[in-house]
Amino acid sequence: MKAILFDAYGTLLDVGSVRAKAEFIFPGQGAALSALWRDKQLQYSWLRTLAGRYADFWQVTEDSLVFAAAALKLDLTAEKRDRLMQAYLSLKAYPDVIAGLRSLRDAGIRLAFLSNLTERMLESAVASAGLDGQFAALLSTDRVRAYKPDPRAYQMGIDGLGLRREEIVFAAFGGWDAAGAKNFGYRTFWANRRALPVEALGARPDAIGETVTDLAGFALQS
């Protein structure tokens, strides 16, 4: 095992600040808005890939917000929309991330993002989370105009790092993403921070934990 590919949201980046911002702007509705918004982000990315109607993840994120606010009958002005969108550019890392990444890098393991986020979103997230200099590559599926779990998205890891798939571990927050990476042929680590059951998709992760420290333990024993 020579490299680890990371999903972004939930694995390393805490989106709790988005929920907090939504609650501040729409008191009493923040949890519902952020949850529906996130669900629609995923649904729209999958549907656009299936339909061949690609839009980048920033646009998908905005479209999802507009729908979620309308579904909840919230008055989403342009100013409120922009403030909520900016929340996705200023995320923080989970407390376990810095030490976990350091132990992996000290062991000579290459680290990279493989994410649906646009390059701008990835660069902003890395900077705001204090993760500059940690990654060998920031691979955005925007380059192939297809979102995970499409095989074209996962292939970017092999092409971007110049490694064989069996030399790579894919670390994901979404159970669906871990299953997609496993079906593609990667060894997988599921960062199951919410203690959810394994998705019934016929592909069990090679390891399950909650933190990057758990990931490091798995990777360094592989």
C-alpha positions as a Markdown table, in Angstrom:
| # | Residue | x | y | z |
|---|---|---|---|---|
| 1 | Met | 0.0 | 0.0 | 0.0 |
| 2 | Lys | 1.6 | 3.2 | -1.2 |
| 3 | Ala | -1.2 | 5.9 | -1.2 |
| 4 | Ile | -4.5 | 6.8 | 0.3 |
| 5 | Leu | -7.2 | 8.7 | -1.5 |
| 6 | Phe | -9.6 | 10.7 | 0.6 |
| 7 | Asp | -13.1 | 11.8 | 0.1 |
| 8 | Ala | -13.6 | 15.3 | 1.5 |
| 9 | Tyr | -16.8 | 15.8 | 3.5 |
| 10 | Gly | -17.1 | 13.8 | 6.6 |
| 11 | Thr | -13.8 | 12.0 | 6.2 |
| 12 | Leu | -11.5 | 14.9 | 6.9 |
| 13 | Leu | -13.7 | 18.0 | 6.7 |
| 14 | Asp | -16.5 | 18.7 | 9.2 |
| 15 | Val | -19.6 | 20.2 | 7.6 |
| 16 | Gly | -21.1 | 21.0 | 11.0 |
| 17 | Ser | -20.3 | 24.7 | 10.4 |
| 18 | Val | -22.7 | 24.7 | 7.5 |
| 19 | Arg | -25.5 | 23.5 | 9.8 |
| 20 | Ala | -24.6 | 26.2 | 12.3 |
| 21 | Lys | -24.6 | 28.9 | 9.6 |
| 22 | Ala | -28.0 | 27.6 | 8.4 |
| 23 | Glu | -29.4 | 27.8 | 11.9 |
| 24 | Phe | -28.1 | 31.3 | 12.4 |
| 25 | Ile | -29.7 | 32.5 | 9.2 |
| 26 | Phe | -32.9 | 30.5 | 9.6 |
| 27 | Pro | -33.5 | 29.9 | 13.3 |
| 28 | Gly | -35.2 | 26.6 | 14.1 |
| 29 | Gln | -34.7 | 25.3 | 10.5 |
| 30 | Gly | -30.9 | 24.9 | 10.3 |
| 31 | Ala | -30.8 | 21.1 | 10.9 |
| 32 | Ala | -33.6 | 20.4 | 8.4 |
| 33 | Leu | -32.2 | 22.8 | 5.8 |
| 34 | Ser | -28.6 | 21.5 | 6.0 |
| 35 | Ala | -29.7 | 17.8 | 5.9 |
| 36 | Leu | -32.0 | 18.3 | 2.9 |
| 37 | Trp | -29.4 | 20.4 | 1.2 |
| 38 | Arg | -26.7 | 17.7 | 1.6 |
| 39 | Asp | -29.1 | 14.9 | 0.5 |
| 40 | Lys | -29.9 | 16.9 | -2.7 |
| 41 | Gln | -26.2 | 17.5 | -3.3 |
| 42 | Leu | -25.7 | 13.8 | -3.6 |
| 43 | Gln | -28.9 | 13.1 | -5.5 |
| 44 | Tyr | -28.2 | 15.8 | -8.1 |
| 45 | Ser | -24.6 | 14.6 | -8.6 |
| 46 | Trp | -25.8 | 11.0 | -9.2 |
| 47 | Leu | -28.7 | 12.0 | -11.4 |
| 48 | Arg | -26.6 | 14.4 | -13.5 |
| 49 | Thr | -24.0 | 11.7 | -14.1 |
| 50 | Leu | -26.6 | 9.1 | -15.0 |
| 51 | Ala | -28.4 | 11.5 | -17.4 |
| 52 | Gly | -25.2 | 12.9 | -19.0 |
| 53 | Arg | -26.2 | 16.4 | -17.8 |
| 54 | Tyr | -23.1 | 17.5 | -16.1 |
| 55 | Ala | -22.8 | 20.6 | -14.0 |
| 56 | Asp | -19.8 | 21.2 | -11.6 |
| 57 | Phe | -20.2 | 20.6 | -7.9 |
| 58 | Trp | -20.4 | 24.3 | -7.0 |
| 59 | Gln | -23.5 | 24.6 | -9.3 |
| 60 | Val | -24.9 | 21.4 | -7.9 |
| 61 | Thr | -24.5 | 22.7 | -4.4 |
| 62 | Glu | -26.3 | 26.0 | -5.3 |
| 63 | Asp | -29.1 | 24.2 | -7.1 |
| 64 | Ser | -29.5 | 21.9 | -4.1 |
| 65 | Leu | -29.7 | 24.8 | -1.7 |
| 66 | Val | -32.4 | 26.5 | -3.8 |
| 67 | Phe | -34.5 | 23.4 | -3.8 |
| 68 | Ala | -34.0 | 22.6 | -0.1 |
| 69 | Ala | -35.0 | 26.2 | 0.9 |
| 70 | Ala | -38.1 | 26.1 | -1.4 |
| 71 | Ala | -39.1 | 22.7 | -0.1 |
| 72 | Leu | -39.0 | 24.1 | 3.5 |
| 73 | Lys | -40.7 | 27.3 | 2.4 |
| 74 | Leu | -37.8 | 29.5 | 3.5 |
| 75 | Asp | -37.1 | 33.0 | 2.0 |
| 76 | Leu | -33.7 | 32.4 | 0.4 |
| 77 | Thr | -32.6 | 35.9 | -0.7 |
| 78 | Ala | -29.5 | 36.3 | -2.9 |
| 79 | Glu | -27.6 | 37.5 | 0.2 |
| 80 | Lys | -28.6 | 34.6 | 2.3 |
| 81 | Arg | -27.8 | 32.1 | -0.5 |
| 82 | Asp | -24.3 | 33.6 | -0.9 |
| 83 | Arg | -23.6 | 33.4 | 2.8 |
| 84 | Leu | -24.7 | 29.8 | 3.0 |
| 85 | Met | -22.6 | 28.9 | -0.1 |
| 86 | Gln | -19.5 | 30.5 | 1.4 |
| 87 | Ala | -19.9 | 28.2 | 4.4 |
| 88 | Tyr | -18.7 | 25.4 | 2.2 |
| 89 | Leu | -15.5 | 27.2 | 1.4 |
| 90 | Ser | -14.5 | 27.6 | 5.1 |
| 91 | Leu | -14.8 | 24.2 | 6.6 |
| 92 | Lys | -12.6 | 22.9 | 9.4 |
| 93 | Ala | -10.9 | 19.5 | 9.9 |
| 94 | Tyr | -12.0 | 17.1 | 12.6 |
| 95 | Pro | -9.7 | 17.1 | 15.7 |
| 96 | Asp | -8.2 | 13.7 | 14.8 |
| 97 | Val | -7.2 | 14.7 | 11.3 |
| 98 | Ile | -3.8 | 16.5 | 11.7 |
| 99 | Ala | -2.2 | 13.9 | 13.8 |
| 100 | Gly | -3.6 | 11.0 | 11.7 |
| 101 | Leu | -2.3 | 12.5 | 8.5 |
| 102 | Arg | 1.1 | 13.2 | 10.0 |
| 103 | Ser | 1.5 | 9.6 | 11.0 |
| 104 | Leu | 0.7 | 8.4 | 7.5 |
| 105 | Arg | 3.0 | 10.9 | 5.9 |
| 106 | Asp | 5.8 | 10.0 | 8.3 |
| 107 | Ala | 5.4 | 6.4 | 7.2 |
| 108 | Gly | 6.0 | 7.4 | 3.6 |
| 109 | Ile | 2.4 | 7.1 | 2.4 |
| 110 | Arg | 1.3 | 9.5 | -0.3 |
| 111 | Leu | -2.0 | 11.3 | 0.4 |
| 112 | Ala | -4.4 | 12.7 | -2.1 |
| 113 | Phe | -8.0 | 13.9 | -2.3 |
| 114 | Leu | -10.3 | 12.3 | -4.8 |
| 115 | Ser | -13.5 | 14.3 | -4.5 |
| 116 | Asn | -16.5 | 15.6 | -6.3 |
| 117 | Leu | -15.6 | 19.1 | -5.1 |
| 118 | Thr | -14.3 | 21.5 | -7.7 |
| 119 | Glu | -10.6 | 22.4 | -7.5 |
| 120 | Arg | -11.5 | 25.8 | -6.1 |
| 121 | Met | -13.7 | 24.2 | -3.4 |
| 122 | Leu | -10.9 | 21.7 | -2.6 |
| 123 | Glu | -8.2 | 24.4 | -2.4 |
| 124 | Ser | -10.4 | 26.6 | -0.2 |
| 125 | Ala | -11.2 | 23.6 | 2.1 |
| 126 | Val | -7.5 | 22.6 | 2.4 |
| 127 | Ala | -6.6 | 26.2 | 3.3 |
| 128 | Ser | -9.4 | 26.8 | 5.8 |
| 129 | Ala | -8.8 | 23.4 | 7.5 |
| 130 | Gly | -5.1 | 24.0 | 7.9 |
| 131 | Leu | -4.1 | 21.1 | 5.7 |
| 132 | Asp | -1.7 | 22.9 | 3.3 |
| 133 | Gly | 1.2 | 20.7 | 2.3 |
| 134 | Gln | -0.4 | 17.5 | 3.3 |
| 135 | Phe | -1.5 | 16.2 | -0.1 |
| 136 | Ala | 0.4 | 15.0 | -3.2 |
| 137 | Ala | -2.6 | 15.8 | -5.3 |
| 138 | Leu | -6.1 | 17.4 | -5.2 |
| 139 | Leu | -8.1 | 15.3 | -7.7 |
| 140 | Ser | -11.4 | 16.8 | -8.6 |
| 141 | Thr | -13.9 | 14.7 | -10.6 |
| 142 | Asp | -14.7 | 17.9 | -12.4 |
| 143 | Arg | -11.8 | 16.8 | -14.7 |
| 144 | Val | -13.7 | 13.8 | -16.0 |
| 145 | Arg | -17.2 | 15.4 | -15.7 |
| 146 | Ala | -18.6 | 12.4 | -13.8 |
| 147 | Tyr | -19.3 | 12.0 | -10.1 |
| 148 | Lys | -18.6 | 9.1 | -7.9 |
| 149 | Pro | -19.5 | 6.2 | -7.9 |
| 150 | Asp | -19.0 | 6.3 | -11.7 |
| 151 | Pro | -15.8 | 4.3 | -12.4 |
| 152 | Arg | -14.4 | 7.2 | -14.4 |
| 153 | Ala | -14.2 | 9.1 | -11.1 |
| 154 | Tyr | -12.3 | 6.4 | -9.3 |
| 155 | Gln | -9.9 | 5.8 | -12.2 |
| 156 | Met | -8.6 | 9.3 | -11.6 |
| 157 | Gly | -6.7 | 8.0 | -8.5 |
| 158 | Ile | -4.7 | 5.5 | -10.6 |
| 159 | Asp | -4.0 | 8.0 | -13.4 |
| 160 | Gly | -3.2 | 10.8 | -11.0 |
| 161 | Leu | -0.8 | 8.9 | -8.8 |
| 162 | Gly | 0.6 | 6.6 | -11.4 |
| 163 | Leu | 0.0 | 3.5 | -9.1 |
| 164 | Arg | -1.8 | 0.2 | -9.5 |
| 165 | Arg | -5.2 | 0.0 | -7.8 |
| 166 | Glu | -4.1 | -2.6 | -5.4 |
| 167 | Glu | -1.4 | -0.1 | -4.1 |
| 168 | Ile | -4.1 | 2.4 | -3.1 |
| 169 | Val | -6.6 | 2.6 | -0.2 |
| 170 | Phe | -9.7 | 4.7 | -0.6 |
| 171 | Ala | -11.0 | 6.4 | 2.5 |
| 172 | Ala | -14.7 | 7.5 | 2.4 |
| 173 | Phe | -17.3 | 8.9 | 4.7 |
| 174 | Gly | -20.3 | 7.8 | 2.7 |
| 175 | Gly | -21.1 | 4.1 | 2.9 |
| 176 | Trp | -22.2 | 4.3 | -0.8 |
| 177 | Asp | -18.8 | 5.8 | -1.7 |
| 178 | Ala | -16.9 | 3.1 | 0.1 |
| 179 | Ala | -19.0 | 0.5 | -1.7 |
| 180 | Gly | -18.3 | 2.2 | -5.1 |
| 181 | Ala | -14.6 | 2.3 | -4.5 |
| 182 | Lys | -14.6 | -1.4 | -3.4 |
| 183 | Asn | -16.5 | -2.4 | -6.5 |
| 184 | Phe | -13.9 | -0.5 | -8.6 |
| 185 | Gly | -11.1 | -2.5 | -7.0 |
| 186 | Tyr | -9.6 | -0.3 | -4.3 |
| 187 | Arg | -9.0 | -1.5 | -0.8 |
| 188 | Thr | -11.4 | 0.7 | 1.3 |
| 189 | Phe | -11.6 | 2.3 | 4.7 |
| 190 | Trp | -15.0 | 3.5 | 5.8 |
| 191 | Ala | -14.8 | 6.5 | 8.1 |
| 192 | Asn | -18.1 | 5.7 | 9.8 |
| 193 | Arg | -18.3 | 8.7 | 12.1 |
| 194 | Arg | -22.1 | 8.2 | 12.5 |
| 195 | Ala | -22.0 | 4.5 | 13.5 |
| 196 | Leu | -24.3 | 3.5 | 10.6 |
| 197 | Pro | -24.8 | 0.0 | 9.3 |
| 198 | Val | -22.9 | -1.2 | 6.2 |
| 199 | Glu | -24.8 | -0.3 | 3.0 |
| 200 | Ala | -26.5 | -3.3 | 1.4 |
| 201 | Leu | -24.7 | -2.9 | -1.9 |
| 202 | Gly | -22.8 | -6.2 | -1.9 |
| 203 | Ala | -19.4 | -4.6 | -1.2 |
| 204 | Arg | -18.1 | -4.6 | 2.4 |
| 205 | Pro | -15.2 | -2.2 | 3.3 |
| 206 | Asp | -11.9 | -3.7 | 4.1 |
| 207 | Ala | -11.8 | -1.8 | 7.4 |
| 208 | Ile | -14.2 | 0.4 | 9.4 |
| 209 | Gly | -13.4 | 3.0 | 11.9 |
| 210 | Glu | -14.4 | 6.5 | 13.1 |
| 211 | Thr | -11.2 | 8.6 | 12.8 |
| 212 | Val | -8.1 | 9.1 | 10.7 |
| 213 | Thr | -6.2 | 7.6 | 13.6 |
| 214 | Asp | -8.2 | 4.4 | 13.0 |
| 215 | Leu | -7.3 | 4.7 | 9.3 |
| 216 | Ala | -3.6 | 5.1 | 10.1 |
| 217 | Gly | -3.8 | 1.9 | 12.3 |
| 218 | Phe | -5.3 | 0.0 | 9.4 |
| 219 | Ala | -2.9 | 1.4 | 6.8 |
| 220 | Leu | 0.3 | 0.9 | 8.7 |
| 221 | Gln | -0.6 | -2.8 | 9.3 |
| 222 | Ser | -1.4 | -3.4 | 5.6 |
